[in-house]
Amino acid sequence: MDRITSALGDGARWRIVELLAERPRSVGELAELTGLRQPQTTKHLQTLARAGLVTVFPLGQRRVYAVETAPLVALARRLQELIEATEAHEGERDVIARYRAAIEADSKVADRDRWADGRTSSFERVLAAPPEAVWRYWVDPDLLAAWWVPPSMTVTDCTLEPRAGGRAVLEYRDAEGRYRSEGQVHAAQEPAHLTFDLSVLDATGGVSFTGHYDVMLTAVAEGTRLRVDLTTTDTTVEAVPYIAGITTGWGQVLDNLAEAVGASQRTTHSPTTGRE
């Protein structure tokens, strides 16, 4: 496939294939129609032949070339697969577009430090598990690491110690760098209520902004109603990308949590088979 796309990546060779798609043609005819010299045309045809895209028919003193359709069919199939994959993940492109729009909107008002102090956000999900099970996904470091960052990022350190004064840490990385937040747990009432703060740190260890989180778990018929309330303080102008990404980011990570909890419940309750 690489050889095919490389061969077709040249405009002159693409034009030659277009002309041969109409009917087989000689080197001289192709040179005349493309405006190339015959030696240039021959070199392009040799490249296309090595890629399996054309076949040569020696006819006495003439050499006539014809298109091979099989490589083009394979290319068309691969392109269709790429189109389908793109359409299947179109929602992720929409997420990026919304995030970009949020950055632009916040950049217009972030003219001084503490520009977003007191801003609040709330998020809710109904999770298919009892509160006791959902609680573990917040306080067990391994389970927490499985959902607490958006896709394409990897958790390197995280903990929410479920006691007043406990540590709150989230560190993750992506291809662009490493990011760390530190704070403290203020209250933990298992399995219903958790409050903590996290300060996002810049490269020098300074605070970009602080998020104050209030997590409520309520038993409902479907499992657990989760509500996360967030208030921001200590906001700096440099924190615009973080503040703008709160809605998008928490939407993604809570989707991760719902999927992780659901997968765990499906595994826990799946029927077993076998001979007794």
C-alpha angles and dihedrals in degrees: 000000000000091000092049095050091044091052093048093044091082115085094219093051091047089054090049090053090049090053093046090050087067094052141318113289139186125246091252093052092048091049091052094048095046097040091236127131116255095249089053091048091050092052091050090049091050090053091049091048092052088053090052092244098119138029125210124222113197106214106182106287092351129081115206123193130207134185122254108218099198095077090046091051090051090049092048090050092051092048090050089052090053091049092051092047090050092049091047090056097038089118090067090057088051090053091055091047092052091047091051091050090050091051091051092049094048093044089063093058101033095094097135142017117283089028091141100033110140095021110146134202131182130198131186136189135170108222125200096235138071119268091255090061094043091048090061090059088061101045105030106086094213094049091042091053090054094068113010100098133052121257118289091034128099126211113231099173132007139154141156107191105208099228137080107277093019122145122266114196134163122176124167140160141207134178090287100053149291126298129196136191126184134186147122140275111238102183137007122184108174121252101357116044138033128169126182143144131229126194115206107224127213125220092279094048094258121138115260092182140325125235120205111204130199113187120191125187117194126181113238134168092266093049120269133358107214121198124182119190117191131190122185127216137162089041119177129196089247089060093072095108091049096046092044090052097053097094095043095041097048090045089057097044094048088051086053090051093049090051093047093048092045093049091050092051092048090052093045095050100036112125118251123224133198145103121290 
